[in-house]
Amino acid sequence: MTQEIVPEKQSVSACLKNKKYYIDFYQREYVWSRETVEILLNDIMYSFNLSYEEHKNEDLCEELINKFNWYYLNVFITNQIDGKIFIVDGQQRLSTLTLIALYLYHKNKNELLKRDLEQCIFSVDKYSGEIFNLDNEKRKKAMECVFKQKSEFMEYKYINRTEQTIIERYNDIKKYFEQQSFGDKKIEFFTAYFLDRLVLVELSINKDDTPMVFEVINDRGEALKPFEILKGKLLGALPKSETEKYDDIWQNAMGLLSDMEDKFFTDFIKSKFVFKRNSELEKSINNEYHRYLFSNNDIAKTLGFQKQNLKQIQNIKNFLENDLKYYSKLYSKIRKNDNNNIFLIYNNGIHQLDGIYQNILSACEINDEFEDQKIEILAKEIDRLYVLLQLNQIYDSNNFQEISYSLNEKLKGQTADNYRNIFDEIIKERIKESKNKETVTTVLDYETFSKNSYDRLNKTVLKYLLARIEEYICTNIKQKPQSTVYDISTKSGDKNGYHIEHIFSRNETNKAYFDSEEEFEEKRNLIGALLLLKGRSNISSGNEEYADKLKTYSNGLVWGHTLCADFYHANPDFNDFNKKLEKENGVKFEGIAKFNKEALDKRTGLLFELVKIIWDCK
């Protein structure tokens, strides 16, 4: 029975000299920081100096250097397949040791030591010439810049993170040794110490099961992200001869998803398989999807990535070539909002809804020719759903998440033309449930809408609703809005923020319009009696008379300005819009000299019709 793991103690010289290593596909880039390299150098230097001070007056030879304290550099793990040695774990340390060898090579005057260092850095192939011992294919250009001290060394444009780290860490190593003020003799002693007294233990894995070993290493060391472990599990199952092709596909996809790789995979899995709330399932996907996809569950069986699946290899290839390639591009597009879709901004930036990304992934089929249309319509429909649930006073965050998951299933295979029916049905069913109604004919009725108030509506939703009203009016009268919908909805600072204003001040004039103090307090908070003002300094005082408030409103947003009679004078674009509104919807804007109960009802009716137009409520 052959050993599957073979340990071997080695010096740096034995480890690097004339050895050619490949970096396995699931390894992260070379990313060690300056601080990490300095910690390693400080530890090595401390151990070296203890012996050097004792022997510095003697002549350098093998017997002498063997008296120096040895320093343990930890374990590195390799895997040999088809004659090639792959580094499973330890590339950060081996990369740093190679850069130290590079610096010592440039500083040494001892030709024998220099020859040993050279063989630790590169080998000579009779067909290819000089080949760097560590991952030559991907690091060659950056390593040549450093090794040959090319003129472009300081101005080299990096292709990837590894190249950048190689050049930056070499500079750090160079600076570190320059600060040590080493003379020629000490450099020679340190070089011999570096080559022969720094010890690593190599674990050579003969069995081709490196993804499993790598995950174990990750669990006890510097944590990899789940998507990095998933890569190891997927590509590790493929024949070595094909990993480069599929590694390129993976790298291209991850290049689109910088800093949101794990979020992509959780959203993708949920979009395809999660259709209702399930806290345990959500937890498993959110925290350890890279393991969940290989355990005993329905999702894992459907994807077929497990070893026991007879079509494992083909399933993985299909996923990488089709699903990953298409959906990573789509996800990047919608998360970065490349098309500047305003409703994606509203949903994410104002409403704080990110379930829409799952819904879009679910709605779009691979290479979907209607992708842009689906994104545009879905973004509008999610906004409409959210606002109408709020205005029906039936919004609940937990229920909305349930709805969002259900959409993952409802949208599959549907054309964009069917989206409105799907969303209307959801709204009507929610109204039936919440209000115990047998039939619902509209997604928003006046009685329900008119009861919305400062106390009942989320303040951001209220500001957003009034901001959309403002945008609608300005668009129709060809006037540039004072601020964007996003700024009006989200800004709240004393100078540039927008704040909710009660048209009914707490004064005796306004209270006299109502039968009781309780009725006054109720009516002053209703949605028809509210508007927005910019900056706290412009907010009317608590007891100001309505006639005085109009002076403030005349300098504010258009929705407030339309209360003022002078707004209608010499304003042909607005008056044309107002006539059209009255003809088509039976309501119109009017200046209001006295804001009483009747004015409130009229204003609320107007607001209701505008909401119905903007959010398309039939």
C-alpha positions as CSV (number, residue, x, y, z in Angstrom):
1,M,0.0,0.0,0.0
2,T,1.6,3.3,-1.1
3,Q,1.6,6.3,1.2
4,E,-0.8,9.1,0.2
5,I,1.1,11.8,2.1
6,V,5.0,11.8,2.2
7,P,6.8,14.3,4.6
8,E,10.3,15.4,3.8
9,K,12.5,17.9,5.6
10,Q,14.3,20.3,3.2
11,S,16.6,23.4,3.3
12,V,15.6,26.4,1.1
13,S,18.4,25.3,-1.3
14,A,17.0,21.8,-1.6
15,C,13.4,23.1,-1.8
16,L,14.0,25.7,-4.6
17,K,17.2,24.6,-6.5
18,N,16.4,23.3,-9.9
19,K,12.8,22.5,-8.9
20,K,10.0,23.6,-11.2
21,Y,6.7,24.3,-9.4
22,Y,3.2,25.1,-10.8
23,I,0.7,27.0,-8.8
24,D,-2.5,25.0,-8.6
25,F,-5.6,26.5,-10.1
26,Y,-7.6,27.0,-6.9
27,Q,-4.8,28.9,-5.1
28,R,-5.3,32.6,-4.6
29,E,-2.8,35.1,-6.1
30,Y,0.4,36.0,-4.4
31,V,-0.9,38.6,-1.9
32,W,1.5,38.8,1.1
33,S,1.7,42.3,2.5
34,R,4.8,44.3,3.3
35,E,4.0,43.7,7.0
36,T,3.9,40.0,6.6
37,V,7.2,39.8,4.8
38,E,8.8,42.0,7.4
39,I,7.6,39.8,10.2
40,L,9.2,36.8,8.4
41,L,12.5,38.7,7.7
42,N,12.7,39.9,11.3
43,D,12.3,36.4,12.7
44,I,14.9,35.0,10.3
45,M,17.3,37.9,11.0
46,Y,17.0,37.5,14.8
47,S,17.9,33.8,14.5
48,F,20.8,34.5,12.1
49,N,22.3,37.3,14.2
50,L,22.5,35.2,17.3
51,S,24.9,32.8,15.5
52,Y,26.6,35.5,13.4
53,E,27.7,37.5,16.3
54,E,29.3,34.3,17.7
55,H,31.1,33.3,14.5
56,K,31.6,36.5,12.4
57,N,35.3,36.5,12.8
58,E,35.7,33.0,11.4
59,D,36.0,31.9,7.7
60,L,32.8,30.8,6.0
61,C,32.6,27.1,5.2
62,E,30.1,24.3,5.4
63,E,31.2,23.1,8.8
64,L,30.9,26.6,10.2
65,I,27.4,27.3,8.7
66,N,26.2,24.0,10.2
67,K,26.9,25.5,13.6
68,F,24.4,28.2,13.0
69,N,20.9,27.9,14.6
70,W,18.4,26.5,12.1
71,Y,15.1,28.2,11.6
72,Y,11.8,26.4,10.8
73,L,9.8,27.9,7.9
74,N,6.7,25.7,8.3
75,V,5.1,23.1,5.9
76,F,4.4,23.4,2.2
77,I,2.3,20.8,0.4
78,T,2.8,19.6,-3.1
79,N,0.9,17.3,-5.5
80,Q,2.7,15.6,-8.4
81,I,0.5,14.8,-11.5
82,D,1.8,13.8,-14.9
83,G,5.3,14.7,-14.0
84,K,4.4,18.2,-12.8
85,I,4.7,19.4,-9.2
86,F,1.8,21.6,-8.1
87,I,1.9,23.6,-4.9
88,V,-1.2,22.9,-3.0
89,D,-0.4,25.1,0.0
90,G,2.6,27.4,0.7
91,Q,2.9,29.5,-2.4
92,Q,2.9,32.7,-0.4
93,R,6.0,31.6,1.6
94,L,7.8,30.1,-1.4
95,S,7.1,33.2,-3.5
96,T,8.6,35.4,-0.8
97,L,11.7,33.1,-0.4
98,T,12.3,33.3,-4.2
99,L,12.2,37.1,-4.0
100,I,14.7,37.1,-1.1
101,A,16.9,34.8,-3.2
102,L,16.6,37.3,-6.0
103,Y,17.8,40.2,-3.8
104,L,20.7,38.1,-2.4
105,Y,21.7,37.1,-6.0
106,H,22.0,40.8,-7.0
107,K,24.0,41.7,-3.8
108,N,26.4,38.7,-3.7
109,K,30.0,38.9,-4.8
110,N,30.6,35.2,-4.0
111,E,30.2,33.5,-7.3
112,L,29.7,30.1,-5.8
113,L,26.8,31.3,-3.6
114,K,25.5,33.4,-6.5
115,R,25.3,30.2,-8.7
116,D,23.3,28.4,-6.0
117,L,20.9,31.4,-5.7
118,E,20.5,31.5,-9.5
119,Q,19.5,27.9,-9.6
120,C,16.9,28.6,-6.9
121,I,15.4,31.3,-9.1
122,F,15.4,29.8,-12.5
123,S,16.5,26.7,-14.5
124,V,17.7,26.4,-18.1
125,D,15.7,24.3,-20.4
126,K,17.4,23.2,-23.6
127,Y,14.3,24.1,-25.6
128,S,12.8,27.0,-23.8
129,G,15.8,28.7,-22.3
130,E,15.6,30.3,-18.9
131,I,12.5,29.2,-17.0
132,F,11.6,30.6,-13.5
133,N,11.2,27.8,-11.0
134,L,8.0,29.1,-9.6
135,D,5.0,29.3,-11.9
136,N,6.9,30.5,-14.9
137,E,4.0,30.7,-17.2
138,K,2.0,33.3,-15.2
139,R,4.9,35.2,-13.5
140,K,7.5,35.4,-16.2
141,K,7.2,39.0,-17.2
142,A,7.2,40.4,-13.7
143,M,10.0,38.1,-12.6
144,E,12.1,39.1,-15.6
145,C,11.7,42.8,-14.7
146,V,13.0,42.1,-11.2
147,F,15.7,39.6,-12.1
148,K,17.1,41.5,-15.0
149,Q,16.6,44.9,-13.4
150,K,15.0,46.1,-16.6
151,S,14.4,49.9,-17.1
152,E,10.6,49.4,-17.0
153,F,10.9,47.8,-13.6
154,M,9.5,50.8,-11.8
155,E,6.9,51.6,-14.4
156,Y,5.6,48.1,-15.2
157,K,1.9,47.8,-15.7
158,Y,0.5,44.9,-13.8
159,I,-1.7,42.3,-15.5
160,N,-2.8,40.8,-12.2
161,R,-2.4,41.0,-8.4
162,T,0.4,38.5,-8.3
163,E,2.6,40.6,-10.6
164,Q,1.9,43.7,-8.6
165,T,2.8,41.9,-5.3
166,I,6.0,40.5,-6.8
167,I,7.4,43.9,-7.7
168,E,6.1,45.6,-4.6
169,R,7.5,43.0,-2.2
170,Y,10.8,42.8,-4.0
171,N,11.2,46.6,-3.4
172,D,10.2,46.1,0.3
173,I,12.8,43.3,0.7
174,K,15.5,45.5,-1.0
175,K,14.7,48.4,1.4
176,Y,14.7,46.1,4.4
177,F,18.2,44.8,3.7
178,E,19.5,48.2,2.9
179,Q,18.4,49.4,6.3
180,Q,20.4,46.5,7.9
181,S,23.7,47.9,6.5
182,F,25.1,44.5,5.5
183,G,28.7,44.5,4.3
184,D,29.9,41.9,1.7
185,K,31.0,39.4,4.4
186,K,27.7,39.5,6.3
187,I,25.8,39.2,3.0
188,E,27.8,36.0,2.2
189,F,27.1,34.6,5.7
190,F,23.4,35.4,5.5
191,T,23.2,33.9,2.0
192,A,24.7,30.6,3.2
193,Y,22.4,30.6,6.3
194,F,19.4,31.3,4.0
195,L,20.2,28.5,1.7
196,D,21.2,25.8,4.2
197,R,19.8,26.6,7.6
198,L,16.3,27.7,6.8
199,V,14.2,24.5,7.0
200,L,10.8,23.6,5.4
201,V,8.9,20.4,5.5
202,E,7.4,19.3,2.2
203,L,4.3,17.1,2.3
204,S,3.9,15.4,-1.0
205,I,0.4,14.2,-1.8
206,N,0.5,11.3,-4.2
207,K,-3.3,10.9,-4.3
208,D,-5.1,13.3,-6.6
209,D,-7.5,14.7,-3.9
210,T,-6.0,18.1,-3.4
211,P,-9.2,20.1,-3.1
212,M,-10.1,18.2,0.0
213,V,-6.6,18.7,1.5
214,F,-6.7,22.4,0.5
215,E,-10.0,22.9,2.3
216,V,-8.6,21.3,5.5
217,I,-5.5,23.6,5.3
218,N,-7.8,26.6,4.8
219,D,-9.9,25.7,7.9
220,R,-6.8,25.9,10.1
221,G,-4.9,28.7,8.4
222,E,-5.6,31.9,6.6
223,A,-9.2,31.7,5.6
224,L,-10.2,31.5,2.0
225,K,-13.5,32.8,0.9
226,P,-16.2,30.3,0.0
227,F,-16.0,31.0,-3.7
228,E,-12.2,30.2,-3.7
229,I,-12.9,26.8,-2.0
230,L,-15.7,26.2,-4.5
231,K,-13.3,26.7,-7.3
232,G,-11.0,24.1,-5.9
233,K,-13.8,21.6,-5.6
234,L,-15.1,22.1,-9.1
235,L,-11.9,22.4,-11.0
236,G,-10.2,19.8,-8.8
237,A,-12.7,17.2,-10.1
238,L,-11.7,17.8,-13.7
239,P,-8.8,16.1,-15.5
240,K,-5.5,18.1,-15.1
241,S,-5.2,18.5,-18.8
242,E,-8.4,20.5,-18.9
243,T,-8.1,22.7,-15.8
244,E,-6.3,25.5,-17.6
245,K,-9.2,26.0,-20.0
246,Y,-11.8,26.0,-17.2
247,D,-9.6,28.1,-14.9
248,D,-9.6,30.8,-17.6
249,I,-13.5,30.7,-17.7
250,W,-13.5,31.0,-13.9
251,Q,-11.0,33.8,-13.8
252,N,-12.9,35.8,-16.4
253,A,-16.1,35.4,-14.5
254,M,-14.6,36.4,-11.2
255,G,-12.9,39.4,-12.9
256,L,-16.4,40.7,-13.5
257,L,-17.5,40.1,-9.9
258,S,-14.7,41.7,-7.9
259,D,-15.6,41.9,-4.2
260,M,-19.0,40.4,-4.8
261,E,-18.1,36.8,-5.7
262,D,-19.7,35.1,-2.7
263,K,-22.8,37.3,-3.0
264,F,-23.2,36.2,-6.6
265,F,-23.1,32.5,-5.8
266,T,-25.6,32.9,-2.9
267,D,-28.0,34.9,-5.1
268,F,-27.5,32.6,-8.1
269,I,-28.3,29.5,-6.0
270,K,-31.4,31.1,-4.4
271,S,-32.6,32.4,-7.8
272,K,-32.6,28.8,-9.2
273,F,-33.7,26.8,-6.1
274,V,-35.2,28.9,-3.3
275,F,-38.9,29.7,-3.7
276,K,-40.0,30.2,-0.2
277,R,-38.6,31.3,3.1
278,N,-36.6,28.6,5.0
279,S,-34.2,30.0,7.6
280,E,-32.1,26.8,7.8
281,L,-31.7,26.6,4.1
282,E,-30.9,30.4,3.9
283,K,-28.3,30.0,6.6
284,S,-26.6,27.1,4.9
285,I,-26.4,28.9,1.5
286,N,-25.3,32.2,3.0
287,N,-22.6,30.8,5.3
288,E,-21.3,27.6,3.5
289,Y,-22.8,27.2,0.1
290,H,-19.4,25.8,-1.0
291,R,-20.1,22.8,1.2
292,Y,-23.8,22.7,0.8
293,L,-23.5,22.1,-2.9
294,F,-21.6,18.9,-2.2
295,S,-23.7,17.5,0.7
296,N,-26.8,15.3,0.7
297,N,-29.6,17.6,-0.3
298,D,-31.9,18.2,-3.3
299,I,-30.0,21.3,-4.6
300,A,-26.7,19.4,-4.6
301,K,-28.3,16.4,-6.4
302,T,-29.9,18.6,-9.0
303,L,-26.6,20.4,-9.8
304,G,-24.8,17.0,-9.8
305,F,-21.3,18.2,-8.7
306,Q,-20.8,15.3,-6.2
307,K,-18.4,12.5,-6.9
308,Q,-21.1,9.8,-6.8
309,N,-22.9,11.5,-9.7
310,L,-22.1,9.5,-12.9
311,K,-22.2,12.8,-14.9
312,Q,-20.2,14.8,-12.4
313,I,-17.5,15.9,-14.9
314,Q,-20.0,16.9,-17.6
315,N,-22.2,18.7,-15.0
316,I,-19.3,20.8,-13.8
317,K,-18.2,21.6,-17.3
318,N,-21.8,22.6,-18.3
319,F,-22.0,24.9,-15.3
320,L,-18.7,26.6,-16.0
321,E,-19.2,27.0,-19.7
322,N,-22.9,28.1,-19.6
323,D,-24.3,29.1,-16.2
324,L,-21.2,30.7,-14.7
325,K,-20.2,32.5,-17.9
326,Y,-23.6,34.0,-18.6
327,Y,-24.9,34.7,-15.1
328,S,-21.7,36.2,-13.8
329,K,-21.8,38.7,-16.6
330,L,-25.5,39.4,-16.0
331,Y,-24.9,39.8,-12.3
332,S,-22.1,42.2,-12.8
333,K,-24.2,44.2,-15.2
334,I,-27.1,44.7,-12.8
335,R,-25.1,45.1,-9.6
336,K,-22.9,47.7,-11.2
337,N,-25.9,49.1,-13.0
338,D,-24.0,49.5,-16.3
339,N,-27.1,50.8,-18.1
340,N,-27.8,53.3,-15.3
341,N,-31.3,51.9,-14.8
342,I,-32.9,54.4,-12.4
343,F,-35.3,51.8,-10.9
344,L,-32.4,49.6,-9.9
345,I,-31.0,52.7,-8.0
346,Y,-34.4,53.3,-6.4
347,N,-34.8,49.6,-5.3
348,N,-31.3,49.2,-4.0
349,G,-30.4,52.7,-2.8
350,I,-33.7,53.9,-1.5
351,H,-35.9,50.9,-0.7
352,Q,-32.9,48.7,0.4
353,L,-34.2,45.8,-1.6
354,D,-31.6,43.4,-3.0
355,G,-33.9,40.4,-3.7
356,I,-34.4,42.0,-7.2
357,Y,-31.0,40.6,-8.2
358,Q,-32.2,37.0,-7.6
359,N,-35.4,37.8,-9.4
360,I,-33.5,39.0,-12.5
361,L,-31.2,35.9,-12.5
362,S,-34.3,33.8,-12.3
363,A,-36.2,35.6,-15.1
364,C,-33.3,35.5,-17.6
365,E,-32.4,32.3,-19.4
366,I,-28.9,31.7,-20.5
367,N,-28.0,34.1,-23.4
368,D,-31.5,35.6,-23.1
369,E,-32.2,37.8,-26.1
370,F,-34.8,39.8,-24.0
371,E,-32.4,40.4,-21.1
372,D,-32.5,44.2,-21.2
373,Q,-36.2,44.3,-21.5
374,K,-36.6,42.0,-18.6
375,I,-34.2,44.0,-16.4
376,E,-36.0,47.2,-17.2
377,I,-39.5,46.0,-16.6
378,L,-38.7,43.9,-13.5
379,A,-37.0,46.9,-11.8
380,K,-40.1,49.0,-12.4
381,E,-42.4,46.2,-11.2
382,I,-40.5,45.6,-8.0
383,D,-40.6,49.3,-7.2
384,R,-44.3,49.3,-8.0
385,L,-44.9,46.3,-5.8
386,Y,-43.0,47.8,-2.9
387,V,-44.8,51.2,-3.0
388,L,-48.3,49.7,-3.5
389,L,-47.9,47.4,-0.6
390,Q,-46.8,50.4,1.5
391,L,-49.8,52.5,0.3
392,N,-52.2,49.6,1.0
393,Q,-50.7,49.6,4.5
394,I,-49.9,45.9,4.2
395,Y,-46.2,45.9,3.8
396,D,-44.2,43.6,6.1
397,S,-40.5,43.0,5.6
398,N,-40.7,39.2,6.3
399,N,-43.7,38.8,4.0
400,F,-41.9,40.8,1.3
401,Q,-39.0,38.4,1.5
402,E,-41.4,35.6,1.1
403,I,-42.9,37.3,-2.0
404,S,-39.4,37.9,-3.3
405,Y,-38.5,34.2,-3.1
406,S,-41.8,33.2,-4.7
407,L,-41.0,35.4,-7.6
408,N,-37.9,33.3,-8.2
409,E,-40.3,30.5,-9.2
410,K,-43.1,32.6,-10.8
411,L,-40.8,34.4,-13.2
412,K,-39.1,31.3,-14.6
413,G,-39.9,30.8,-18.3
414,Q,-42.2,33.9,-18.4
415,T,-42.0,36.7,-21.0
416,A,-41.9,40.3,-19.9
417,D,-45.4,40.8,-21.2
418,N,-46.7,38.6,-18.4
419,Y,-44.9,40.4,-15.5
420,R,-47.7,42.9,-14.8
421,N,-50.3,40.1,-14.4
422,I,-47.9,38.2,-12.0
423,F,-47.3,41.3,-9.9
424,D,-50.9,42.4,-9.8
425,E,-52.0,39.0,-8.7
426,I,-49.4,39.1,-5.8
427,I,-50.7,42.5,-4.7
428,K,-54.3,41.5,-4.8
429,E,-53.7,38.2,-3.0
430,R,-51.8,40.1,-0.3
431,I,-54.7,42.6,0.1
432,K,-57.2,39.6,0.4
433,E,-55.1,38.0,3.1
434,S,-54.4,41.1,5.1
435,K,-57.9,42.6,4.9
436,N,-59.9,39.4,4.8
437,K,-61.6,40.2,1.5
438,E,-63.0,37.7,-0.9
439,T,-62.5,39.7,-4.0
440,V,-60.2,42.6,-4.9
441,T,-60.7,44.5,-8.1
442,T,-57.9,47.1,-7.9
443,V,-54.4,47.3,-6.6
444,L,-55.1,50.6,-4.8
445,D,-58.4,52.2,-3.8
446,Y,-59.0,55.8,-2.7
447,E,-60.4,54.9,0.8
448,T,-57.2,53.0,1.7
449,F,-54.9,55.5,0.1
450,S,-56.5,58.5,1.8
451,K,-55.8,57.0,5.2
452,N,-52.1,57.0,4.7
453,S,-50.4,59.4,7.1
454,Y,-47.2,60.7,8.6
455,D,-47.6,58.1,11.4
456,R,-48.5,55.2,9.2
457,L,-46.1,55.5,6.4
458,N,-42.3,54.8,6.5
459,K,-40.7,58.3,6.3
460,T,-38.4,57.3,3.5
461,V,-41.3,55.9,1.5
462,L,-43.3,59.1,2.1
463,K,-40.4,61.2,0.9
464,Y,-39.9,58.9,-2.1
465,L,-43.6,59.2,-3.1
466,L,-43.5,63.0,-3.0
467,A,-40.2,63.0,-4.9
468,R,-41.7,60.9,-7.7
469,I,-44.7,63.3,-7.7
470,E,-42.3,66.2,-8.1
471,E,-40.4,64.4,-10.9
472,Y,-43.7,63.6,-12.7
473,I,-44.9,67.2,-12.6
474,C,-41.5,68.7,-13.7
475,T,-41.2,66.2,-16.6
476,N,-44.6,67.3,-17.9
477,I,-44.0,71.0,-17.6
478,K,-40.5,70.8,-19.1
479,Q,-38.9,72.1,-15.9
480,K,-35.7,70.9,-14.3
481,P,-36.4,69.4,-10.8
482,Q,-34.8,71.2,-7.8
483,S,-33.2,67.8,-6.9
484,T,-33.1,64.2,-8.0
485,V,-35.6,61.6,-6.7
486,Y,-32.7,59.9,-4.9
487,D,-31.5,63.1,-3.2
488,I,-34.9,64.1,-2.1
489,S,-35.7,60.6,-0.7
490,T,-32.4,60.1,1.1
491,K,-30.9,63.4,2.1
492,S,-31.9,64.7,5.6
493,G,-29.2,67.2,6.5
494,D,-30.0,70.7,7.9
495,K,-28.8,72.4,4.7
496,N,-29.5,70.2,1.7
497,G,-31.8,67.6,3.2
498,Y,-35.6,67.4,2.6
499,H,-38.0,67.2,5.5
500,I,-41.7,66.5,5.8
501,E,-43.8,69.6,6.3
502,H,-47.4,69.6,7.8
503,I,-49.5,72.1,6.0
504,F,-51.8,72.3,9.1
505,S,-49.8,74.2,11.8
506,R,-50.9,73.8,15.4
507,N,-52.8,77.1,15.7
508,E,-56.3,78.1,16.6
509,T,-57.3,78.9,13.0
510,N,-56.6,75.4,11.8
511,K,-58.1,73.7,14.8
512,A,-61.3,75.6,14.2
513,Y,-61.8,73.7,11.0
514,F,-62.3,70.4,12.9
515,D,-64.8,69.2,15.5
516,S,-62.2,68.1,18.1
517,E,-58.5,68.2,19.0
518,E,-58.3,64.5,18.1
519,E,-59.8,65.0,14.6
520,F,-57.3,67.9,14.0
521,E,-54.3,65.8,15.0
522,E,-55.5,62.9,12.8
523,K,-56.2,65.1,9.7
524,R,-53.0,67.2,9.9
525,N,-51.0,64.0,9.6
526,L,-52.8,62.7,6.5
527,I,-50.9,62.3,3.3
528,G,-52.8,65.0,1.5
529,A,-51.8,67.5,4.1
530,L,-48.0,66.9,3.7
531,L,-45.3,68.2,1.5
532,L,-41.5,68.5,1.5
533,L,-39.3,71.5,2.2
534,K,-35.5,71.7,1.8
535,G,-33.4,72.5,4.8
536,R,-34.5,72.8,8.3
537,S,-34.2,76.6,8.2
538,N,-37.0,76.7,5.7
539,I,-39.4,74.6,7.7
540,S,-42.4,76.6,8.9
541,S,-42.8,77.2,12.6
542,G,-45.3,75.1,14.5
543,N,-48.0,77.8,14.8
544,E,-47.5,79.8,11.5
545,E,-50.7,80.8,9.6
546,Y,-51.3,79.2,6.3
547,A,-51.1,82.5,4.4
548,D,-47.5,82.9,5.7
549,K,-46.6,79.3,4.9
550,L,-47.5,80.0,1.2
551,K,-44.5,82.5,1.0
552,T,-42.2,79.6,1.9
553,Y,-43.9,77.1,-0.4
554,S,-43.5,79.5,-3.4
555,N,-39.8,79.0,-3.2
556,G,-39.9,75.3,-2.7
557,L,-40.7,72.2,-4.7
558,V,-43.4,72.4,-7.4
559,W,-45.9,70.2,-5.5
560,G,-46.0,72.8,-2.7
561,H,-45.8,75.8,-5.0
562,T,-49.0,74.7,-6.8
563,L,-50.9,75.7,-3.6
564,C,-50.0,79.3,-4.4
565,A,-52.3,81.2,-6.8
566,D,-49.4,83.1,-8.4
567,F,-48.0,79.8,-9.7
568,Y,-50.6,79.7,-12.4
569,H,-50.0,83.2,-13.8
570,A,-48.0,83.2,-17.1
571,N,-47.1,79.5,-16.8
572,P,-48.4,78.1,-20.2
573,D,-46.5,74.7,-20.0
574,F,-48.1,74.0,-16.6
575,N,-51.5,75.2,-17.6
576,D,-51.5,72.9,-20.7
577,F,-50.5,70.0,-18.5
578,N,-53.2,70.9,-16.0
579,K,-55.9,71.0,-18.7
580,K,-54.8,67.6,-20.1
581,L,-54.8,66.1,-16.6
582,E,-58.4,67.4,-15.9
583,K,-59.6,66.1,-19.3
584,E,-58.1,62.6,-18.9
585,N,-58.3,62.0,-15.1
586,G,-61.0,64.4,-13.8
587,V,-58.8,66.3,-11.4
588,K,-56.7,69.4,-11.7
589,F,-54.3,71.6,-9.7
590,E,-55.7,74.7,-8.1
591,G,-54.3,77.4,-5.9
592,I,-55.8,77.1,-2.4
593,A,-56.2,80.3,-0.4
594,K,-57.6,78.6,2.6
595,F,-56.5,75.1,3.5
596,N,-59.4,73.5,5.4
597,K,-61.2,70.1,5.3
598,E,-62.5,70.6,1.8
599,A,-59.0,71.6,0.6
600,L,-57.6,68.5,2.2
601,D,-60.1,66.3,0.4
602,K,-59.4,67.9,-2.9
603,R,-55.6,67.7,-2.5
604,T,-55.8,64.1,-1.4
605,G,-57.9,63.2,-4.5
606,L,-55.4,65.0,-6.8
607,L,-52.5,63.1,-5.1
608,F,-54.3,59.8,-5.5
609,E,-54.8,60.3,-9.2
610,L,-51.1,61.3,-9.7
611,V,-50.1,58.1,-7.8
612,K,-52.3,56.0,-10.0
613,I,-50.7,57.5,-13.1
614,I,-47.1,57.1,-11.9
615,W,-47.5,53.6,-10.6
616,D,-50.0,52.6,-13.2
617,C,-52.9,51.5,-11.0
618,K,-56.0,50.6,-12.9
